[in-house]
Amino acid sequence: MRGVRTLSLLLLALSLSVSPVAFAQTEVTAPAGTQVPLSFATRVDSNAVREGEAVPFTVAQDVVVERKVIVKKGTSAQGLITSVSPPGIFGKSARVHIDFINTLGVDGLPIKLSPVDITPENFREAKDTGGAVGTSVAGLILLGPVGLAAGALIRGGHVVVPAGVVAITATLAVNHIKVP
């Protein structure tokens, strides 16, 4: 009986001495500007969205700092549409500004990310309407004020970003993340 008790105490002491090592965490400092690729979880259409709407994302790939994953691929993120600019004359395309984007680090704490602007220049999937400005300038040179007026009649288009398109954003501040 005494041998079983001694063995039990020995196993208990051994398990207590191993446990802290098994669950030890390291703190990684992620500098401001650490890139985070976000995949749009839903389609964003400048003709349909409004200010104040939430935009869901997922992290497109692991974010690694100092050879440690600080944000896992597939982690959800969310932003808020803060402005929607409609298309305008001279081929000016619509623009959607998404700000207040947050995701979670592997330690469960929030990480603030930089804003994302949706414009045709930023996303190749959007319809290209950039030729209208060039048309206006050429019209001014060739046809004078009448050519400029013709360019003003060319309206820009709405911008549409399908679900799955990846935008690159970045951390806004230094983050201290505890990693396993």
Backbone as ProteinMPNN parsed JSONL, in Angstrom:
{"seq_chain_A": "MRGVRTLSLLLLALSLSVSPVAFAQTEVTAPAGTQVPLSFATRVDSNAVREGEAVPFTVAQDVVVERKVIVKKGTSAQGLITSVSPPGIFGKSARVHIDFINTLGVDGLPIKLSPVDITPENFREAKDTGGAVGTSVAGLILLGPVGLAAGALIRGGHVVVPAGVVAITATLAVNHIKVP", "coords_chain_A": {"N_chain_A": [[0.81, -1.186, 0.0], [1.933, 1.172, 0.757], [3.796, 1.563, -1.289], [2.169, 2.103, -3.511], [1.062, 4.502, -2.783], [3.342, 6.137, -2.66], [4.123, 6.011, -5.342], [1.914, 7.274, -6.517], [2.133, 9.879, -5.46], [4.578, 10.586, -6.609], [3.919, 10.538, -9.359], [2.025, 12.618, -9.375], [3.623, 14.809, -8.625], [5.368, 14.826, -10.802], [3.572, 15.362, -12.92], [2.734, 17.932, -12.253], [5.088, 19.339, -12.528], [5.571, 19.167, -15.266], [3.361, 20.29, -16.559], [3.337, 23.259, -16.67], [5.305, 23.688, -18.613], [4.251, 22.429, -20.855], [2.089, 24.044, -21.466], [3.146, 26.524, -21.886], [3.357, 29.873, -23.043], [4.36, 32.122, -25.604], [5.153, 35.515, -26.056], [4.534, 37.456, -28.85], [5.568, 40.235, -30.681], [3.849, 42.103, -32.874], [4.481, 44.339, -35.343], [3.084, 47.609, -36.137], [1.485, 47.883, -39.252], [1.789, 45.316, -40.132], [1.007, 43.041, -42.594], [-2.24, 41.835, -43.483], [-4.105, 39.56, -45.146], [-7.373, 39.721, -46.349], [-10.337, 38.035, -47.153], [-13.232, 38.755, -48.938], [-16.303, 37.931, -47.55], [-18.82, 38.141, -48.514], [-20.545, 39.421, -51.417], [-19.875, 42.733, -52.521], [-21.497, 45.514, -53.619], [-21.448, 48.633, -54.995], [-23.756, 49.896, -55.737], [-25.709, 48.838, -54.172], [-25.026, 48.747, -51.427], [-24.985, 50.493, -48.243], [-24.054, 53.262, -46.127], [-22.944, 52.437, -42.866], [-23.474, 49.739, -42.921], [-22.423, 46.417, -42.106], [-19.51, 44.63, -43.112], [-18.544, 41.437, -43.781], [-15.558, 39.491, -43.457], [-13.007, 36.965, -44.068], [-9.923, 35.779, -42.805], [-7.463, 35.331, -45.166], [-5.082, 33.862, -45.277], [-2.668, 32.351, -43.043], [-1.261, 34.642, -40.707], [1.955, 35.48, -40.108], [4.456, 36.168, -37.746], [7.701, 36.52, -36.644], [8.137, 33.798, -37.101], [5.912, 32.648, -35.979], [2.453, 31.909, -35.87], [0.158, 34.448, -35.768], [-2.389, 35.232, -36.422], [-4.883, 33.128, -37.444], [-5.579, 31.453, -40.543], [-8.802, 31.699, -41.948], [-9.999, 32.87, -39.788], [-12.579, 34.976, -38.641], [-13.414, 38.326, -39.652], [-14.474, 41.735, -39.448], [-15.806, 44.679, -40.889], [-16.911, 48.121, -41.255], [-19.014, 49.923, -43.381], [-18.234, 53.141, -44.15], [-18.482, 55.172, -45.956], [-20.036, 55.786, -49.13], [-19.429, 56.561, -52.34], [-21.068, 57.741, -55.149], [-21.038, 56.927, -58.734], [-19.652, 59.315, -61.046], [-19.406, 62.205, -63.275], [-17.216, 62.406, -66.169], [-16.289, 59.843, -66.15], [-15.779, 59.056, -63.544], [-15.628, 56.589, -61.218], [-17.633, 54.697, -58.876], [-17.085, 54.49, -55.295], [-16.347, 52.658, -52.374], [-15.861, 52.897, -48.969], [-14.422, 51.093, -46.415], [-14.138, 50.829, -43.018], [-12.924, 50.598, -39.599], [-12.131, 47.916, -39.232], [-11.794, 44.773, -37.777], [-10.172, 41.91, -36.397], [-9.382, 38.76, -34.817], [-6.609, 37.839, -32.808], [-4.535, 34.88, -32.282], [-4.642, 34.616, -29.579], [-7.134, 35.411, -28.907], [-7.66, 38.091, -28.556], [-8.711, 41.333, -29.782], [-7.651, 42.702, -32.95], [-6.929, 45.635, -34.567], [-7.452, 46.77, -37.863], [-6.298, 48.369, -40.906], [-8.211, 50.643, -43.04], [-10.186, 49.692, -45.979], [-10.46, 50.505, -49.341], [-12.797, 50.317, -51.876], [-12.446, 50.428, -55.157], [-12.428, 50.611, -58.769], [-9.748, 50.698, -59.518], [-8.436, 49.478, -57.429], [-9.424, 46.899, -57.402], [-9.33, 44.41, -59.671], [-11.436, 42.884, -60.625], [-13.562, 44.546, -60.857], [-15.555, 46.533, -63.103], [-13.894, 48.225, -65.731], [-13.746, 51.643, -66.158], [-12.107, 53.686, -66.726], [-11.371, 54.95, -69.112], [-12.894, 57.148, -69.786], [-11.984, 59.61, -68.778], [-9.634, 60.028, -70.234], [-10.82, 60.21, -72.754], [-12.204, 62.601, -72.455], [-10.096, 64.473, -72.178], [-8.785, 64.148, -74.649], [-10.915, 64.927, -76.25], [-11.126, 67.629, -75.53], [-8.73, 68.662, -76.531], [-8.957, 68.08, -79.283], [-11.56, 68.924, -80.069], [-12.216, 71.189, -78.631], [-14.269, 73.096, -76.324], [-16.664, 71.708, -76.828], [-15.872, 69.046, -77.074], [-14.965, 68.588, -74.465], [-17.351, 68.766, -73.076], [-18.606, 66.53, -74.126], [-17.091, 64.518, -72.946], [-17.882, 64.916, -70.324], [-20.356, 63.817, -70.346], [-19.968, 61.159, -70.133], [-20.457, 58.784, -67.819], [-19.187, 57.397, -64.829], [-18.894, 54.011, -63.565], [-20.591, 51.657, -61.385], [-19.026, 49.829, -58.739], [-18.237, 46.469, -58.235], [-17.482, 43.892, -56.057], [-16.853, 40.582, -55.977], [-17.692, 37.854, -53.704], [-14.999, 36.27, -52.04], [-12.857, 37.586, -53.197], [-9.635, 38.888, -52.5], [-8.407, 41.29, -50.282], [-5.712, 43.334, -49.264], [-4.849, 44.341, -46.122], [-3.658, 46.028, -43.154], [-2.16, 45.863, -39.862], [-3.024, 48.339, -37.461], [-1.719, 49.198, -35.201], [0.938, 48.446, -32.848], [0.91, 45.138, -31.786], [0.698, 42.892, -29.096], [0.873, 39.615, -28.897], [-0.085, 36.603, -27.474], [1.179, 33.506, -28.113], [0.831, 29.962, -28.589]], "CA_chain_A": [[0.0, 0.0, 0.0], [2.82, 2.303, 0.855], [4.412, 1.729, -2.613], [1.17, 2.712, -4.4], [0.95, 5.9, -2.347], [4.566, 6.808, -3.1], [4.039, 6.119, -6.798], [0.897, 8.292, -6.813], [2.729, 11.191, -5.164], [5.614, 10.815, -7.609], [3.231, 10.885, -10.61], [1.431, 13.931, -9.185], [4.718, 15.787, -8.673], [5.854, 14.857, -12.175], [2.579, 16.029, -13.769], [2.75, 19.352, -11.923], [6.308, 19.957, -13.054], [5.521, 19.151, -16.726], [2.229, 21.075, -17.034], [3.645, 24.618, -17.113], [6.093, 23.649, -19.839], [3.374, 22.029, -21.945], [1.158, 25.122, -21.789], [3.856, 27.796, -21.919], [3.061, 30.728, -24.177], [5.362, 33.114, -25.949], [4.545, 36.752, -26.534], [5.093, 37.937, -30.107], [5.229, 41.631, -30.953], [3.558, 42.339, -34.295], [4.559, 45.789, -35.555], [2.054, 48.272, -36.939], [1.775, 47.695, -40.673], [1.866, 43.89, -40.475], [-0.027, 42.787, -43.596], [-3.25, 40.824, -43.206], [-4.971, 39.381, -46.316], [-8.761, 39.437, -46.003], [-11.196, 37.606, -48.246], [-14.611, 39.207, -48.767], [-17.195, 36.801, -47.309], [-20.019, 38.389, -49.318], [-20.401, 40.359, -52.547], [-20.095, 44.139, -52.191], [-21.905, 46.243, -54.814], [-21.604, 50.039, -54.617], [-25.128, 50.301, -56.042], [-26.642, 48.225, -53.227], [-24.64, 48.908, -50.022], [-25.229, 51.796, -47.632], [-23.229, 53.584, -44.964], [-23.371, 51.804, -41.626], [-23.601, 48.285, -43.069], [-21.257, 45.612, -41.757], [-18.944, 43.817, -44.193], [-17.806, 40.31, -43.2], [-14.367, 38.98, -44.128], [-12.256, 35.915, -43.393], [-8.486, 35.913, -43.037], [-7.195, 34.483, -46.334], [-3.957, 32.96, -44.995], [-2.061, 32.592, -41.734], [-0.39, 35.809, -40.579], [3.101, 34.972, -39.36], [5.46, 37.115, -37.272], [8.75, 35.801, -35.903], [7.882, 32.381, -37.36], [4.771, 32.212, -35.17], [1.158, 32.327, -36.414], [-0.516, 35.359, -34.839], [-3.793, 35.201, -36.831], [-5.067, 31.91, -38.243], [-6.388, 31.447, -41.757], [-10.196, 31.361, -41.688], [-10.533, 33.684, -38.695], [-13.497, 35.986, -39.158], [-13.118, 39.745, -39.448], [-15.624, 42.529, -39.842], [-15.606, 46.108, -41.045], [-18.122, 48.926, -41.347], [-18.996, 50.857, -44.506], [-18.338, 54.498, -43.611], [-18.921, 56.076, -47.024], [-20.268, 55.256, -50.467], [-19.455, 57.644, -53.318], [-21.665, 57.259, -56.397], [-20.284, 57.266, -59.94], [-19.831, 60.714, -61.452], [-19.069, 62.569, -64.653], [-15.844, 62.179, -66.631], [-15.913, 58.457, -65.905], [-15.427, 58.81, -62.14], [-16.326, 55.404, -60.738], [-18.077, 54.665, -57.487], [-16.077, 54.126, -54.3], [-16.887, 52.229, -51.085], [-14.812, 52.946, -47.955], [-14.707, 50.199, -45.286], [-13.239, 51.181, -41.92], [-13.169, 49.919, -38.323], [-11.992, 46.485, -39.475], [-11.192, 44.065, -36.651], [-10.122, 40.451, -36.381], [-8.865, 38.281, -33.538], [-5.351, 37.12, -32.793], [-4.652, 33.517, -31.764], [-4.911, 34.702, -28.145], [-8.524, 35.815, -28.721], [-7.779, 39.537, -28.383], [-8.964, 42.008, -31.059], [-6.59, 43.392, -33.678], [-7.511, 46.643, -35.447], [-6.82, 46.766, -39.181], [-6.458, 49.586, -41.696], [-9.391, 50.658, -43.922], [-10.12, 49.168, -47.346], [-11.235, 51.261, -50.321], [-13.191, 49.544, -53.05], [-12.506, 51.204, -56.392], [-11.964, 49.759, -59.875], [-8.284, 50.674, -59.551], [-7.972, 48.571, -56.388], [-9.91, 45.549, -57.615], [-9.39, 44.128, -61.106], [-12.708, 42.262, -60.981], [-14.542, 45.597, -61.117], [-15.603, 46.984, -64.495], [-12.98, 49.332, -65.992], [-14.366, 52.79, -66.82], [-11.104, 54.746, -66.675], [-11.145, 55.575, -70.401], [-13.697, 58.349, -69.981], [-11.18, 60.79, -68.508], [-8.793, 60.19, -71.415], [-11.688, 60.661, -73.829], [-12.495, 64.012, -72.216], [-8.898, 65.257, -72.477], [-8.619, 64.125, -76.106], [-12.003, 65.74, -76.796], [-10.799, 69.034, -75.309], [-7.663, 69.027, -77.455], [-9.406, 67.991, -80.669], [-12.836, 69.563, -80.366], [-12.466, 72.356, -77.793], [-15.255, 72.951, -75.26], [-17.675, 70.703, -77.163], [-15.273, 67.752, -76.744], [-14.959, 68.484, -73.013], [-18.735, 68.49, -72.694], [-18.887, 65.139, -74.484], [-16.469, 63.706, -71.896], [-18.674, 65.07, -69.11], [-21.534, 62.969, -70.47], [-19.59, 59.773, -69.821], [-20.565, 58.552, -66.378], [-18.46, 56.248, -64.297], [-19.732, 52.867, -63.226], [-20.576, 51.128, -60.024], [-17.978, 48.846, -58.517], [-18.734, 45.236, -57.625], [-16.437, 42.962, -55.637], [-17.476, 39.295, -55.635], [-17.203, 37.135, -52.524], [-13.778, 35.513, -52.303], [-11.767, 38.466, -53.61], [-8.759, 39.166, -51.368], [-7.874, 42.639, -50.094], [-4.608, 43.357, -48.302], [-4.92, 45.416, -45.145], [-2.514, 45.939, -42.241], [-2.446, 46.22, -38.474], [-2.891, 49.784, -37.228], [-0.873, 49.474, -34.035], [1.747, 47.34, -32.362], [0.096, 44.169, -31.044], [1.438, 41.894, -28.326], [0.004, 38.435, -29.009], [0.418, 35.397, -26.823], [1.033, 32.353, -29.007], [1.21, 28.707, -27.934]], "C_chain_A": [[0.86, 1.26, 0.0], [3.474, 2.59, -0.5], [3.473, 2.409, -3.598], [1.043, 4.195, -4.066], [2.165, 6.702, -2.8], [4.557, 7.015, -4.604], [3.036, 7.194, -7.202], [1.437, 9.689, -6.576], [3.797, 11.544, -6.187], [4.993, 11.226, -8.938], [2.589, 12.265, -10.535], [2.497, 15.02, -9.285], [5.249, 15.931, -10.095], [4.874, 15.604, -13.079], [2.54, 17.527, -13.492], [3.977, 20.045, -12.493], [6.299, 20.031, -14.569], [4.461, 20.103, -17.256], [2.592, 22.491, -17.466], [4.444, 24.65, -18.411], [5.196, 23.337, -21.029], [2.459, 23.17, -22.376], [1.833, 26.486, -21.836], [3.499, 28.568, -23.186], [4.188, 31.72, -24.364], [4.629, 34.36, -26.404], [5.295, 37.221, -27.774], [4.645, 39.378, -30.295], [5.085, 41.806, -32.45], [3.57, 43.844, -34.515], [3.345, 46.328, -36.31], [2.458, 48.115, -38.398], [1.95, 46.249, -41.08], [0.708, 43.571, -41.413], [-0.931, 41.629, -43.213], [-4.138, 40.697, -44.451], [-6.378, 38.964, -45.888], [-9.546, 39.075, -47.25], [-12.62, 38.094, -47.959], [-15.505, 37.976, -48.613], [-18.486, 36.924, -48.118], [-19.685, 39.364, -50.437], [-20.678, 41.777, -52.055], [-20.331, 44.886, -53.497], [-22.179, 47.684, -54.408], [-23.01, 50.561, -54.883], [-26.11, 49.813, -54.978], [-26.299, 48.475, -51.759], [-24.896, 50.339, -49.549], [-24.279, 51.999, -46.462], [-23.818, 52.922, -43.722], [-23.534, 50.3, -41.717], [-22.295, 47.597, -42.688], [-20.815, 44.812, -42.979], [-18.134, 42.695, -43.551], [-16.635, 39.88, -44.094], [-13.941, 37.694, -43.429], [-10.786, 36.14, -43.724], [-8.101, 34.877, -44.086], [-6.022, 33.515, -46.143], [-3.395, 33.302, -43.629], [-1.198, 33.847, -41.789], [0.724, 35.394, -39.627], [4.055, 36.112, -39.017], [6.435, 36.322, -36.419], [8.542, 34.291, -35.955], [6.782, 31.786, -36.473], [3.489, 32.741, -35.818], [0.48, 33.209, -35.371], [-2.01, 35.493, -35.154], [-3.94, 34.003, -37.757], [-5.925, 32.152, -39.474], [-7.809, 31.017, -41.38], [-10.822, 32.128, -40.534], [-11.454, 34.749, -39.278], [-13.002, 37.389, -38.814], [-14.352, 40.502, -39.895], [-15.238, 43.99, -39.909], [-16.947, 46.797, -41.179], [-17.991, 49.882, -42.527], [-19.213, 52.26, -43.947], [-18.679, 55.52, -44.686], [-19.069, 55.317, -48.334], [-20.369, 56.458, -51.391], [-20.025, 57.103, -54.62], [-20.779, 57.572, -57.597], [-20.595, 58.707, -60.346], [-19.456, 60.935, -62.9], [-17.584, 62.347, -64.914], [-15.355, 60.776, -66.276], [-15.502, 58.146, -64.486], [-16.282, 57.656, -61.615], [-16.725, 55.546, -59.272], [-16.93, 54.214, -56.586], [-16.799, 53.743, -53.011], [-15.712, 52.195, -50.101], [-15.252, 52.097, -46.759], [-13.664, 50.462, -44.201], [-13.616, 50.359, -40.685], [-13.134, 48.398, -38.494], [-11.235, 45.861, -38.306], [-11.192, 42.572, -36.923], [-9.575, 40.045, -35.024], [-7.529, 37.581, -33.725], [-5.568, 35.722, -32.23], [-4.909, 33.5, -30.261], [-6.335, 35.173, -27.849], [-8.729, 37.303, -28.538], [-7.949, 40.218, -29.744], [-7.719, 42.695, -31.623], [-7.272, 44.343, -34.648], [-6.708, 46.706, -36.743], [-7.13, 48.059, -39.936], [-7.674, 49.485, -42.621], [-9.108, 50.063, -45.296], [-11.003, 50.05, -48.212], [-11.535, 50.366, -51.498], [-13.362, 50.52, -54.202], [-12.079, 50.272, -57.517], [-10.443, 49.654, -59.935], [-7.731, 49.67, -58.54], [-8.346, 47.118, -56.635], [-10.123, 45.303, -59.099], [-10.718, 43.52, -61.539], [-13.773, 43.297, -61.32], [-14.447, 46.049, -62.57], [-14.703, 48.21, -64.674], [-13.698, 50.44, -66.759], [-13.391, 53.956, -66.886], [-10.887, 55.462, -67.988], [-11.892, 56.875, -70.594], [-12.891, 59.617, -69.742], [-10.274, 61.068, -69.701], [-9.598, 60.695, -72.604], [-11.983, 62.143, -73.68], [-11.308, 64.885, -72.571], [-8.667, 65.307, -73.983], [-9.692, 64.979, -76.77], [-11.734, 67.213, -76.641], [-9.742, 69.492, -76.304], [-8.181, 69.077, -78.887], [-10.625, 68.845, -80.978], [-13.134, 70.778, -79.488], [-13.519, 72.062, -76.741], [-16.328, 71.91, -75.552], [-17.159, 69.312, -76.818], [-15.23, 67.526, -75.239], [-16.359, 68.143, -72.513], [-19.101, 67.046, -73.007], [-18.293, 64.198, -73.434], [-17.264, 63.766, -70.603], [-19.93, 64.201, -69.151], [-21.239, 61.513, -70.14], [-19.574, 59.614, -68.309], [-19.737, 57.326, -65.994], [-19.428, 55.148, -63.912], [-19.69, 52.535, -61.754], [-19.475, 50.09, -59.931], [-18.583, 47.655, -57.771], [-17.544, 44.344, -57.302], [-17.116, 41.66, -55.239], [-16.915, 38.715, -54.338], [-15.966, 36.333, -52.93], [-12.606, 36.356, -52.755], [-10.961, 38.848, -52.371], [-8.271, 40.61, -51.414], [-6.755, 42.546, -49.065], [-4.785, 44.579, -47.413], [-3.73, 45.237, -44.206], [-2.936, 46.316, -40.83], [-2.194, 47.711, -38.287], [-1.929, 50.124, -36.109], [-0.003, 48.267, -33.748], [0.83, 46.427, -31.55], [1.015, 43.184, -30.345], [0.515, 40.679, -28.215], [0.671, 37.257, -28.346], [0.125, 34.215, -27.73], [1.477, 31.092, -28.271], [2.561, 28.213, -28.399]], "O_chain_A": [[0.557, 2.256, -0.657], [3.688, 3.756, -0.832], [3.915, 3.202, -4.429], [0.93, 5.036, -4.959], [2.022, 7.829, -3.274], [4.941, 8.08, -5.087], [3.289, 7.949, -8.14], [1.227, 10.586, -7.392], [3.903, 12.703, -6.588], [5.475, 12.158, -9.582], [2.603, 13.008, -11.517], [2.295, 16.033, -9.954], [5.546, 17.04, -10.538], [5.298, 16.398, -13.919], [2.333, 18.314, -14.415], [3.911, 21.207, -12.895], [6.974, 20.897, -15.126], [4.653, 20.68, -18.327], [2.186, 22.901, -18.553], [4.266, 25.558, -19.222], [5.365, 23.92, -22.1], [2.09, 23.248, -23.548], [1.147, 27.509, -21.827], [3.357, 27.988, -24.262], [4.874, 32.104, -23.417], [3.596, 34.269, -27.067], [6.517, 37.366, -27.763], [3.475, 39.702, -30.092], [6.05, 41.68, -33.203], [2.751, 44.557, -33.934], [2.669, 45.592, -37.029], [3.638, 48.205, -38.735], [2.229, 45.966, -42.245], [-0.45, 43.804, -41.066], [-0.486, 40.601, -42.702], [-4.857, 41.64, -44.781], [-6.555, 37.986, -45.161], [-9.43, 39.736, -48.282], [-13.15, 37.873, -46.87], [-15.47, 37.076, -49.453], [-19.162, 35.928, -48.374], [-18.661, 40.046, -50.398], [-21.599, 41.999, -51.269], [-19.472, 44.893, -54.379], [-23.046, 47.938, -53.571], [-23.411, 51.572, -54.305], [-27.228, 50.322, -54.891], [-27.193, 48.422, -50.914], [-25.008, 51.266, -50.351], [-23.767, 51.041, -45.884], [-25.036, 52.858, -43.554], [-23.716, 49.641, -40.693], [-21.207, 48.125, -42.918], [-21.642, 44.372, -43.778], [-17.152, 42.956, -42.857], [-16.725, 39.908, -45.322], [-14.434, 37.365, -42.351], [-10.453, 36.635, -44.8], [-8.377, 33.689, -43.922], [-5.977, 32.464, -46.782], [-3.612, 34.399, -43.114], [-0.497, 34.094, -42.771], [0.471, 35.007, -38.486], [4.417, 36.916, -39.876], [6.024, 35.538, -35.564], [8.75, 33.594, -34.961], [6.735, 30.577, -36.25], [3.445, 33.888, -36.263], [0.253, 32.785, -34.238], [-2.806, 35.823, -34.275], [-3.208, 33.877, -38.739], [-6.867, 32.944, -39.453], [-7.997, 30.09, -40.593], [-12.032, 32.052, -40.318], [-11.134, 35.354, -40.301], [-12.285, 37.603, -37.838], [-15.18, 39.971, -40.636], [-14.45, 44.48, -39.101], [-17.992, 46.147, -41.214], [-16.98, 50.572, -42.663], [-20.248, 52.539, -43.342], [-19.121, 56.623, -44.367], [-18.349, 54.358, -48.613], [-21.276, 57.279, -51.256], [-19.523, 56.11, -55.146], [-19.867, 58.392, -57.495], [-21.658, 59.242, -60.031], [-19.22, 59.991, -63.653], [-16.802, 62.13, -63.988], [-14.155, 60.55, -66.121], [-14.932, 57.086, -64.229], [-17.51, 57.746, -61.576], [-16.216, 56.398, -58.543], [-15.944, 53.639, -57.046], [-17.745, 54.414, -52.599], [-14.696, 51.549, -50.359], [-16.303, 52.337, -46.165], [-12.462, 50.334, -44.436], [-14.521, 49.526, -40.735], [-13.991, 47.684, -37.974], [-10.181, 46.348, -37.897], [-12.082, 42.04, -37.585], [-9.331, 40.899, -34.172], [-7.339, 36.825, -34.678], [-6.659, 35.406, -31.754], [-5.348, 32.484, -29.721], [-6.711, 35.319, -26.686], [-9.866, 37.746, -28.379], [-7.406, 39.75, -30.745], [-6.865, 43.192, -30.888], [-8.096, 43.921, -35.46], [-5.477, 46.696, -36.739], [-8.103, 48.75, -39.635], [-8.118, 48.385, -42.951], [-7.958, 49.945, -45.719], [-12.155, 50.317, -47.868], [-10.64, 49.731, -52.055], [-14.291, 51.327, -54.223], [-11.438, 49.252, -57.263], [-9.909, 48.629, -60.359], [-6.676, 49.078, -58.767], [-7.678, 46.208, -56.145], [-10.995, 45.916, -59.715], [-11.09, 43.63, -62.707], [-14.763, 42.986, -61.982], [-13.388, 45.958, -63.189], [-14.744, 49.132, -63.859], [-14.196, 50.219, -67.863], [-13.807, 55.098, -67.083], [-10.258, 56.52, -67.988], [-11.551, 57.644, -71.493], [-13.097, 60.611, -70.439], [-10.155, 62.214, -70.136], [-9.111, 61.52, -73.377], [-12.011, 62.87, -74.673], [-11.478, 65.931, -73.199], [-8.386, 66.37, -74.537], [-9.413, 65.678, -77.744], [-12.075, 67.992, -77.53], [-9.844, 70.586, -76.86], [-7.877, 70.014, -79.625], [-10.705, 69.433, -82.056], [-14.22, 71.347, -79.596], [-13.659, 70.92, -76.305], [-16.851, 71.29, -74.626], [-17.917, 68.48, -76.322], [-15.435, 66.403, -74.777], [-16.516, 67.314, -71.617], [-19.825, 66.407, -72.243], [-18.914, 63.199, -73.072], [-17.32, 62.785, -69.862], [-20.501, 63.884, -68.107], [-22.155, 60.727, -69.896], [-18.773, 60.238, -67.613], [-19.62, 56.363, -66.752], [-20.643, 55.342, -63.932], [-18.875, 53.054, -60.991], [-19.046, 49.539, -60.944], [-19.336, 47.817, -56.81], [-16.705, 44.074, -58.161], [-17.874, 41.629, -54.27], [-15.802, 39.046, -53.929], [-15.903, 35.787, -54.031], [-11.465, 35.896, -52.707], [-11.534, 39.102, -51.311], [-7.789, 41.089, -52.441], [-6.84, 41.773, -48.111], [-4.862, 45.709, -47.896], [-2.882, 44.378, -44.444], [-3.939, 47.0, -40.629], [-1.272, 48.276, -38.876], [-1.381, 51.226, -36.075], [-0.186, 47.2, -34.332], [0.059, 46.903, -30.717], [1.986, 42.701, -30.926], [-0.5, 40.721, -27.52], [1.832, 36.945, -28.61], [-1.027, 33.952, -28.075], [2.38, 31.137, -27.436], [3.027, 27.169, -27.945]]}, "name": "protein", "num_of_chains": 1, "seq": "MRGVRTLSLLLLALSLSVSPVAFAQTEVTAPAGTQVPLSFATRVDSNAVREGEAVPFTVAQDVVVERKVIVKKGTSAQGLITSVSPPGIFGKSARVHIDFINTLGVDGLPIKLSPVDITPENFREAKDTGGAVGTSVAGLILLGPVGLAAGALIRGGHVVVPAGVVAITATLAVNHIKVP"}
